Amino acid sequence: MEEKMKIKFLLNKKNIEVEVLPNRRLIDFLRDDLDLIGTKLGCGEGDCGACTVIINGKTANSCLVLAPQVDGKEVITIEGLGDYDKLDSLQQAFIDEGAVQCGFCTPGMLLSAKTLLDENPKPSREEIMRSMSGNLCRCTGYVKIANAIEKVANANN
Amino acid sequence: MSQFIYKKPKQLQEAFSIMKENPAYSIIAGGTDLMVKMKDNRITAKVIIDVSELNDLREIKEKQGTIYLGAAVTHTEICKSELLRGFAPALVHASGLVGSPQIRNRGTVGGNIGNASPAADTIPALMAYGAEIVLASAEGVRSLALEDFFVGPGRTVISPGEVILSIEFNKLQATQAVSFEKLGKRKALAISVVNAAAFLEIDKTKAVVTKARLALGSVAAKPIRVSAAEEALIGYSLSDDKIKEVAKIVSDSITPIDDVRSEALYRKRIAGVLTQRTLIDAWKQLV
């Protein structure tokens, strides 16, 4: 009964065609099958946001998505945001503002910030705080993360 | 997670055939509730049917004064809908307070209802709008008042082979208003300790209430209306004394429990407070 099914989707701008078990969560599929371990598994219940990825331009908790559900979709993980040679402006701002402490929430925070700025390039401080409401951080107190996002927003014209 | 087959029908009829052939099915749309239950093996379906992209469940439209809201519309889509922002702002407010941005991007209104949590935020709001729920099966459709859909926590009157198709309610008139309020343990990503919604219709010349609906969540085994409190409003203007009287009726007639989020005694008090706040807000929209 447990037969793999074929899914096709766009992952970090690359076309992927792969077989996956139907009961595979997207988070496990990304980390264990595709070795994309930037996405973190925290609570597994949609409370912490550490597993945030972007599906068709909107953030989602990848622990609450079945891998087959991304068939035909576009998925962006933290690996698709930037790399060591060319960081995204948000990643650079997180470094510059000291917005990373233990780093566990950072991939999710960055992707939430990315969708915020894609939809709303000049958010208010209040909008920035709200955009983080699905991502728990236990180290920073959020202030430096908000500062980093604000810095990138201020550079947007 | 147990093993299952994943099916994503393209048409509603196809979904009905899959349900008929596989009685041990579960429906998934956003998955924000179902995935948690499947992870803990509280649901062990043999077939998971994904209805998230069925066109019949995806529409938001208005027809002759009735708003039609497809079951697979997400909370984010509710919040962005010009139609709903204009004609159902209290529903938009409630959907905007569900979970987190990530949850709202995937969680659907039909899922919020079908999951039948007594604390679901969209349910009291929709009950205040006087919403009906439309259920579809291979045999046809049936609709019932939303408050008649729930049996208890996680339990509804939905039959095997039925899906939630839509939620329908009338556009508000100039003499009508709805207000929704929620209290959680924190401002973001909190399941409601208590939530409440009030609908008022007034006679503008006399400034008295002609019709009222008061709906509350997380104060009983299912979302409820408090008819004694509704009746106490009819024919009256909303004086301070009247608001207090109605809030007391609400507090006295609900039967909340102690649980991880709060205590019965606190819930009784807060239900009264939220009743006052929603009544005042709805009244201010009208006079």
Interface residues (C-beta under 8 A of the other chain):
Chain A: M1 E2 E3 M5 P22 N23 R25 G44 E45 G46 D47 G49 T52 I55 K58 T59 A60 N61 C63 L64 V65 L66 P68 Q69 D71 S112 T115 R130 S131 S133 G134 N135
Chain B: M1 S2 Q3 F4 I5 Y6 K8 I28 G30 G31 T32 M35 V36 M38 K39 K46 I48 D50 S52 T76 G99 S100 P101 Q102 I103 N105 R106 K187 A188 L189
